[in-house]
Amino acid sequence: MLTAVLVILVILAFLRTWRATFIPALALPLSIIGTFAGMAMFGFSLDNVSLLALTLALGFVVDDAIVVLENIVRYIEQGMKPFEAAIRGANEIGFTVLSITISLVAVFIPILFMGGIVGRFFFEFAMTISIAILLSGFISLTLTPMLCSRTAQRPTTARDAKPDLLSRAFEGGYNAMATRISRHARRLAARALADDDASTLGTMVATVYAFGIVKKGFLPTEDTNIIIVRTEAAPDIAFEAMLERQRIVSERIRADPDVLYINSNVQQTSFNPTLNRGSIFVQLKARPRAQSTAAPSATCKTGCAAASPASRASAPSRCRCRTCASAAVAAPRSTNTR
């Protein structure tokens, strides 16, 4: 919602009239609502992927309507009647709008035909944004000219033709910025033309080098330093007894020097549907601060593979010493998300 409001405000800042802003602003929700119908046809749902596509589509769906609107308003300002200006402007700009729409959809065609998990992940994204772009092109060639013929009008008095204070302030700021940018652009263009071959070669080398050093992958791998431990006792265990065994396991995990803090609980939640189950969230220290626990624990006489109290709790069957046995009272089920 906020994105749509910002898009409409930007359109108002450049068009400077509410009457002209209303036309592309109306094309925006119609394109998104029509996209919902296309999503339902393909069986898509409103998830993070489709919402991302709809958010990006908000910037695409108003482009075609603005192009058509500007061309029609140009003829109206020249003295043509709104209905005639709408027909002539739409006929002139129709092929351009069609080419822009097809070009935007063509960008997402390779994503539609991607294979594997990545392709299935992004198919919904590419299809959703393609539907929105196609609908915006259709609306800009049908609804936008009709609205222009009904609502757009040429200023009839000097007062109507005179811009207001906000429009003059925005126009002055825009002209100053455009003058400054054009001055620097001419300077950079002259320098680039002087060193045309060197600039082209340098750009190609930099592109190849950047392609080699940029990391590649489906999703970035992150180490959150978090371990989630699930504990489970007999189904008929009393709640107080389960708390005591959970406390013993928690103390053993907390004694590990690599543990920063833990959060232990025994209650009926989505993680623990019954009272004979518990969960312990273990936050480990950052890797540079973590101590090495590769050597067997000094308290374990048999030198078992459980290198720390936390790992002894998850593998009690490897050792029968008193230290490892006490950590196994509540037999954690597993889990390492590190």
Secondary structure by P-SEA (a helix, b strand, c coil): caaaaaaaaaaaaacccaaaaaaaaaaaaaaaaaaaaaaaaacccccaaaaaaaaaaccccaaaaaaaaaaaaaaaaacccaaaaaaaaaaaaaaaaaaaaaaaaaaaccccccccaaaaaaaaaaaaaaaaaaaaaaaaacaaaaaaacccccccccccccccaaaaaaaaaaaaaaaaaaaaaaaaaaaaaaaaaaaaaaaaaaaaaaaaacccccbbbbbccbbbbbbbccccccaaaaaaaaaaaaaaaaacccccbbbbbbcccccccccccbbbbbbbccccccccccccccccccccccccaaaaaacccccccaaaaaaacccccccccc
